[in-house]
Structures are given as structure tokens and as C-alpha cells.
Amino acid sequence: MATVDISSAQDLPVWRRPIALLVLMAIALPLAFSTWSALLNNFVIERAAFTGVEIGWLHTVREIPGFLSFAVVFILLVMREQFLGHL
């Protein structure tokens, strides 16, 4: 796959331009979030009979990868990326 400079991106077909990816993600994010929210409300609350405590634990576990990736940014301030990759 060839590397394309941002200045020559205007020469690409519309579906390969960076703006097309931005528009796609802007459409996909609310769609994915509303799907997740509907599934959470319909399945977890009605079928699995989760209360507020269980939903809180579900959100806590869901946020762990984001917290770990946020922590890696601070670890990179004191440690080389190559060394961290070998851990």
C-alpha cells in the first residue's frame, strides 16, 4: 500500500479521502452508541434483571481498557516506547 501525502489526498476518489472517513465515523458513532444503549436497556435490564449495582459493575469493567490506555500515556513520559513494548 502506497503512502499518500495529505496535500495529494484531493486527487483520490471521494471514498478514499480523509473527509469520507470522518463522515463515516460521525455517522457510525451515534448509531453504535444507540444500538448499545438499546441492547443494554432491553436485554440487561429486562432479561438479565440487572439492578443499578450490576449495571455499575458492567460500566466499570467496560471502562478498564480505556483507563489502561490512558495510564500508558503517562508511563511513556518516563519510559521509552521500545522498552514498554517488550514488557
N, C-alpha and C positions, 0 to 999 in steps of 0.2 A: 504494500500500500504506500503510495507516494505522499509525502508531506506537502501540504498546501499552505502558503502564507495567507494571512488574513486579508492582505491587500488584493490577492488574486481570487478571493472567495466569491466575488461578484461575477466571475466568469463561469462558475459552476452552475449546474441545473438548480432550480429553485429548491428541490427536495434535499439537496446536499449542502445548502448554505447554513451557516450557524444560526441564522434567524429562524429557519424551519425547525431546528431542534428546540430552540427556545419556545416557539409557539406550541410545539408538540408537548413539551413538558408543562407549559402553562395550562394546557387542556387536560393532561393526564393527571396532574396532582390533585385538583379538586374531585375529579372522577374517582380516583383511587381512594381518596380520603372519605368521600361519601359512601363508597362501597364498603370500606372497612367499618365505618360508623353504623351503617345499616346492619351489617353482619354482627357487629358487637351487640347492638340492641336486640336484634331478632333472635340470635342463637344463644349468646351468653346469658342474657337476662331471662329470656322466656324459656329456653330449653334446658340450659345447664343450671338455672336458678341461682346465678351469682348474685351476691349482695354487694353492697358498696365496698366491703373489705376485700372480697375476692377480685373485684374489678380494680381496686387499688393495687393489689399484688400483680395483676396482669399488666397494668401500666408500668409498674416498677420494673418487671422483668423485661418489658419491651424497650425500656429506656437504657438498659445496661450497655448495649453496643455503642450507642451514641455517647454515653459517658466515658467509655473506654477510649474511643477515638478522640474525644476532647482531651483526655489525660495524656495521650500520646503526643499531642502538640506541645504540651509543657515539658514532657520528658525530652523531646527533641531540642529544647533550649539548652540542656546540659549534656546531651549525649549525641554522638554522631549517628547519622541515619544508618550507615553501614553496620555499626555495632548493634544498634537496636534491631536491625533486620536479622541478625544472627541469633538473637535470643529466642 
